[in-house]
Amino acid sequence: MIEKLRLINKDIIDTTLDSNVKDRHLIINEIMEDDNCFFKMNIEYAYAILRDLGIPEEELEYIYFKLIDPKERND
């Protein structure tokens, strides 16, 4: 799952012309270099990152719990 999010983030970085958006996604990129990053942050911060990646509001909880589910670790 995190690999899919990394690809979404890379696409945003590669295609956006807005420097503020690009800067924010470069920070997200650094955070997500750590495979365990979602285990280390609080849920509000995780949801904010998922929103920035364009995850629909109704899917946030589902995606978040997949990211912290040890059984889902093998993308």
MDTraj code that builds the backbone (N, CA, C; nanometers):
import mdtraj as md
import numpy as np

residues = "MET ILE GLU LYS LEU ARG LEU ILE ASN LYS ASP ILE ILE ASP THR THR LEU ASP SER ASN VAL LYS ASP ARG HIS LEU ILE ILE ASN GLU ILE MET GLU ASP ASP ASN CYS PHE PHE LYS MET ASN ILE GLU TYR ALA TYR ALA ILE LEU ARG ASP LEU GLY ILE PRO GLU GLU GLU LEU GLU TYR ILE TYR PHE LYS LEU ILE ASP PRO LYS GLU ARG ASN ASP".split()
xyz = np.array([
    [0.0812, -0.1192, 0.0000],
    [0.0000, 0.0000, 0.0000],
    [0.0862, 0.1266, 0.0000],
    [0.1915, 0.1261, 0.0804],
    [0.2751, 0.2469, 0.0855],
    [0.3442, 0.2707, -0.0487],
    [0.3751, 0.1651, -0.1203],
    [0.4368, 0.1822, -0.2521],
    [0.3424, 0.2556, -0.3467],
    [0.2149, 0.2237, -0.3411],
    [0.1153, 0.2924, -0.4244],
    [0.1093, 0.4398, -0.3885],
    [0.1145, 0.4691, -0.2592],
    [0.1124, 0.6086, -0.2156],
    [0.2387, 0.6820, -0.2585],
    [0.3496, 0.6142, -0.2561],
    [0.4749, 0.6759, -0.3032],
    [0.4655, 0.7110, -0.4508],
    [0.4039, 0.6238, -0.5288],
    [0.3880, 0.6508, -0.6720],
    [0.2942, 0.7693, -0.6958],
    [0.1867, 0.7762, -0.6192],
    [0.0950, 0.8902, -0.6294],
    [0.1693, 1.0190, -0.5962],
    [0.2477, 1.0156, -0.4895],
    [0.3229, 1.1342, -0.4480],
    [0.4253, 1.1744, -0.5532],
    [0.4946, 1.0770, -0.6095],
    [0.5943, 1.1058, -0.7139],
    [0.5268, 1.1706, -0.8344],
    [0.4105, 1.1205, -0.8709],
    [0.3376, 1.1772, -0.9837],
    [0.2991, 1.3227, -0.9563],
    [0.2555, 1.3501, -0.8341],
    [0.2205, 1.4881, -0.7980],
    [0.3441, 1.5771, -0.8076],
    [0.4558, 1.5300, -0.7537],
    [0.5802, 1.6077, -0.7586],
    [0.6216, 1.6342, -0.9031],
    [0.6110, 1.5326, -0.9874],
    [0.6551, 1.5441, -1.1263],
    [0.5635, 1.6305, -1.2125],
    [0.4365, 1.6432, -1.1757],
    [0.3424, 1.7114, -1.2640],
    [0.2957, 1.8481, -1.2155],
    [0.3115, 1.8774, -1.0872],
    [0.2595, 2.0059, -1.0375],
    [0.3501, 2.1220, -1.0768],
    [0.2876, 2.2322, -1.1023],
    [0.3613, 2.3545, -1.1324],
    [0.3623, 2.4491, -1.0128],
    [0.2807, 2.4185, -0.9135],
    [0.2694, 2.5013, -0.7934],
    [0.3846, 2.4679, -0.6984],
    [0.4705, 2.5644, -0.6735],
    [0.5893, 2.5387, -0.5906],
    [0.5523, 2.5037, -0.4464],
    [0.4433, 2.5602, -0.3935],
    [0.4007, 2.5262, -0.2575],
    [0.3565, 2.3808, -0.2486],
    [0.2818, 2.3356, -0.3476],
    [0.2372, 2.1959, -0.3515],
    [0.3579, 2.1049, -0.3652],
    [0.4490, 2.1408, -0.4553],
    [0.5678, 2.0588, -0.4767],
    [0.6504, 2.0494, -0.3482],
    [0.6691, 2.1615, -0.2795],
    [0.7459, 2.1614, -0.1544],
    [0.6813, 2.0702, -0.0499],
    [0.5485, 2.0782, -0.0374],
    [0.4765, 1.9950, 0.0587],
    [0.4937, 1.8465, 0.0241],
    [0.4874, 1.8142, -0.1035],
    [0.4989, 1.6746, -0.1441],
    [0.6434, 1.6237, -0.1373],
    [0.7388, 1.7118, -0.1471],
    [0.8782, 1.6708, -0.1249],
    [0.8986, 1.6321, 0.0220],
    [0.8324, 1.7045, 0.1112],
    [0.8383, 1.6691, 0.2537],
    [0.7688, 1.5353, 0.2770],
    [0.6520, 1.5176, 0.2163],
    [0.5810, 1.3900, 0.2273],
    [0.6680, 1.2773, 0.1730],
    [0.7381, 1.3038, 0.0654],
    [0.8280, 1.2037, 0.0072],
    [0.9346, 1.1611, 0.1072],
    [0.9928, 1.2571, 0.1760],
    [1.0946, 1.2260, 0.2771],
    [1.0355, 1.1421, 0.3903],
    [0.9168, 1.1798, 0.4342],
    [0.8514, 1.1056, 0.5426],
    [0.8257, 0.9621, 0.5004],
    [0.7752, 0.9444, 0.3783],
    [0.7354, 0.8113, 0.3332],
    [0.8523, 0.7244, 0.2867],
    [0.9741, 0.7767, 0.2931],
    [1.0902, 0.6913, 0.2664],
    [1.1012, 0.5808, 0.3716],
    [1.0498, 0.6086, 0.4894],
    [1.0478, 0.5121, 0.5996],
    [0.9238, 0.4240, 0.5850],
    [0.9438, 0.2948, 0.5634],
    [0.8317, 0.2020, 0.5479],
    [0.7396, 0.2014, 0.6685],
    [0.7898, 0.2394, 0.7830],
    [0.7122, 0.2386, 0.9073],
    [0.6576, 0.3757, 0.9460],
    [0.6615, 0.4696, 0.8552],
    [0.6259, 0.6075, 0.8902],
    [0.4849, 0.6206, 0.9460],
    [0.3892, 0.5448, 0.8940],
    [0.2517, 0.5588, 0.9424],
    [0.2333, 0.4992, 1.0812],
    [0.3242, 0.4106, 1.1220],
    [0.3220, 0.3580, 1.2585],
    [0.3733, 0.4621, 1.3579],
    [0.4536, 0.5556, 1.3094],
    [0.5228, 0.6504, 1.3960],
    [0.4504, 0.7841, 1.4113],
    [0.3435, 0.8052, 1.3359],
    [0.2743, 0.9345, 1.3427],
    [0.1333, 0.9171, 1.3986],
    [0.0790, 1.0252, 1.4481],
    [-0.0573, 1.0170, 1.4991],
    [-0.1556, 1.0137, 1.3817],
    [-0.2771, 0.9726, 1.4112],
    [-0.3765, 0.9504, 1.3072],
    [-0.4129, 1.0791, 1.2325],
    [-0.4159, 1.1923, 1.3023],
    [-0.4501, 1.3181, 1.2367],
    [-0.3457, 1.3558, 1.1317],
    [-0.2202, 1.3358, 1.1655],
    [-0.1106, 1.3654, 1.0727],
    [-0.1171, 1.2710, 0.9536],
    [-0.1433, 1.1437, 0.9798],
    [-0.1544, 1.0445, 0.8723],
    [-0.2689, 1.0804, 0.7782],
    [-0.3831, 1.1174, 0.8348],
    [-0.4974, 1.1553, 0.7525],
    [-0.4650, 1.2785, 0.6679],
    [-0.3913, 1.3731, 0.7234],
    [-0.3534, 1.4925, 0.6481],
    [-0.2674, 1.4551, 0.5277],
    [-0.1743, 1.3636, 0.5468],
    [-0.0906, 1.3183, 0.4357],
    [-0.1765, 1.2477, 0.3313],
    [-0.2649, 1.1604, 0.3762],
    [-0.3518, 1.0893, 0.2818],
    [-0.4407, 1.1864, 0.2044],
    [-0.4896, 1.2897, 0.2711],
    [-0.5691, 1.3918, 0.2007],
    [-0.4843, 1.4629, 0.0963],
    [-0.3616, 1.4986, 0.1331],
    [-0.2716, 1.5645, 0.0377],
    [-0.2444, 1.4758, -0.0835],
    [-0.2493, 1.3458, -0.0629],
    [-0.2263, 1.2520, -0.1732],
    [-0.3532, 1.2274, -0.2550],
    [-0.4620, 1.2926, -0.2157],
    [-0.5844, 1.2835, -0.2929],
    [-0.6752, 1.1680, -0.2572],
    [-0.6512, 1.1054, -0.1432],
    [-0.7378, 0.9961, -0.0990],
    [-0.8727, 1.0569, -0.0588],
    [-0.9822, 1.0059, -0.1143],
    [-1.1147, 1.0589, -0.0787],
    [-1.1440, 1.0415, 0.0706],
    [-1.2161, 1.1368, 0.1247],
    [-1.2472, 1.1394, 0.2679],
    [-1.3087, 1.0078, 0.3160],
    [-1.3970, 0.9500, 0.2361],
    [-1.4650, 0.8274, 0.2773],
    [-1.3733, 0.7051, 0.2764],
    [-1.2538, 0.7173, 0.2204],
    [-1.1587, 0.6061, 0.2170],
    [-1.0433, 0.6214, 0.3162],
    [-1.0344, 0.7347, 0.3846],
    [-0.9204, 0.7611, 0.4729],
    [-0.9029, 0.6537, 0.5787],
    [-1.0100, 0.6215, 0.6490],
    [-0.9998, 0.5241, 0.7570],
    [-0.9552, 0.3878, 0.7029],
    [-1.0159, 0.3425, 0.5944],
    [-0.9817, 0.2137, 0.5344],
    [-0.8339, 0.2085, 0.4945],
    [-0.7871, 0.3118, 0.4238],
    [-0.6471, 0.3159, 0.3783],
    [-0.5536, 0.3223, 0.4982],
    [-0.5858, 0.4064, 0.5948],
    [-0.5002, 0.4196, 0.7129],
    [-0.4835, 0.2855, 0.7831],
    [-0.5944, 0.2154, 0.8056],
    [-0.5847, 0.0882, 0.8766],
    [-0.5137, -0.0188, 0.7943],
    [-0.5212, -0.0105, 0.6637],
    [-0.4420, -0.1012, 0.5803],
    [-0.2923, -0.0706, 0.5974],
    [-0.2592, 0.0567, 0.6083],
    [-0.1189, 0.0963, 0.6226],
    [-0.0585, 0.0508, 0.7550],
    [-0.1412, 0.0413, 0.8586],
    [-0.0859, 0.0016, 0.9891],
    [-0.1159, -0.1443, 1.0233],
    [-0.1740, -0.2177, 0.9299],
    [-0.2030, -0.3584, 0.9504],
    [-0.0790, -0.4418, 0.9156],
    [-0.0208, -0.5125, 1.0132],
    [0.0996, -0.5910, 0.9843],
    [0.0807, -0.6939, 0.8728],
    [-0.0404, -0.7432, 0.8556],
    [-0.0664, -0.8408, 0.7496],
    [-0.0600, -0.7785, 0.6105],
    [-0.0723, -0.6492, 0.6021],
    [-0.0711, -0.5792, 0.4741],
    [0.0682, -0.5296, 0.4372],
    [0.1674, -0.5628, 0.5123],
    [0.3024, -0.5091, 0.4927],
    [0.3635, -0.5464, 0.3593],
    [0.3219, -0.6555, 0.2993],
    [0.3767, -0.6970, 0.1695],
    [0.2947, -0.6380, 0.0574],
    [0.3307, -0.5149, 0.0194],
    [0.2588, -0.4454, -0.0888],
    [0.2470, -0.5415, -0.2029],
])
top = md.Topology()
chain = top.add_chain()
for i, resn in enumerate(residues, 1):
    res = top.add_residue(resn, chain, resSeq=i)
    for name in ("N", "CA", "C"):
        top.add_atom(name, md.element.get_by_symbol(name[0]), res)
traj = md.Trajectory(xyz[None], top)
